[in-house]
């Protein structure tokens, strides 16, 4: 992924040199996101721990040296000596079940952390796309409210002119003014939502975007996912939360065996070689008998090799307590696995339902926009001939732009639900962002102000 994405970004030319598309925003987020970097560091630490556990099974070689001076007193006054020792020790574990079991557990724990890193990658993909589309959704909502405000303002001005010549009552002007003021309040709220969405995107990628690529209506299309049973079966094998729960349960099972190893013996090979030197000195040194070939200095060398056998017999019940704790821990993780399984099923089904609902909503809102436009045209015509009131016109105008906003929201909800479903299954990758990125078209500015 790390090698493919930069190449794809260089090949995918945005409509404007200053506009960022979804892939570019994700690549920037992947390079700077602190949560992903933290997960990577945890992953590297976990794999490094395997080496530490394996070290206990390998030969242990140590060099030690010492040097000291002793001074005699009373009867041994002036009988002083200098002594030094140098030794090389080797130990090798021949049988220690707990060390092998700790190595197995460290490998499984590294796998768990590795999956956690993959989960963080998927979370980053989902968060980047969600926040990106939330910005576009907020921009669309603000644009529809702005268009609605301009339309109501024209109606307000028209109503004022008609009131001046006595064609309409003052209540029509007041109704139009009230709707115009309400639209301004909605515009302020929509602008605040846009600013908050931009901050959410900045939190993910660490950057502020003045321009973003928007959805190309002609390239947008919907596709219903596979059968729900197939998706659930797929999630059992690929959902990362479920895989983590299974591995955690397996680790808990291995920890039971680790605790039981407290009853087993250990066997260790020990070997050493060393030299020691002793040199007497002082005024009475010549009075001390010497057996070292005519001089008082002695140098001794020793080599040793042996096997140490240790067998625990009674530890006050500590080992049994550790076994029981490990067994209860296994029960706990088994229940957590069941909880994770139910949660995955819920997420997959909910995401599947959201996609189906979004597809149906898109079709319904598309027809709603057409109907609302026809209704507004008819209402405006009726108002001109006196069969409809300004309230009817304002209501029809509001309905039209509400339908457009709901259609826009449904499209973005579909895209987000699509990614959420793949995340629930465990198959979400950057390739999914590329497919969505192909639906993007012209750029739009995120620097919007209220007139």
Secondary structure, DSSP 8 states (H G I E B T S, - for coil): -HHHHHHHHHHS--SSTT-B-HHHHHHHHHHH-HHHHHHHHHHHHHHHHHHHHHHTTS-EEEEEEEEEEE---GGGTT-EEEEEEEEEEEEEEEE-HHHHHHHHHHHHHHHHHHHHHHHHHHHHHHHHHHHHHHHHHHHHHHHHHHHHHHHHHHHHHHHHHHHHTTSS-HHHHHHHHHHHHHHHHHHHHHHHHHHHHHHHHHHHHS---SEEEEE-TTT------S-HHHHHHHHHHH-HHHHHHHHHHHHHHHHHHHHHGGGS-EEEEEEEEEEEEEEEESTTGGGS---BTTBS-EEEEEEEEEEEEE-----TTHHHHHHHHHHHHHHHHHHHHHHHHHHHHHHHHHHHHHHHHHHHHHHHHHHHHHHHHHHHHHHHHHHHHTSS-HHHHHHHHHHHHHHHHHHHHHHHHHHHHHHHHHHHHT---HHHHHHHHTTEEEEEES-----
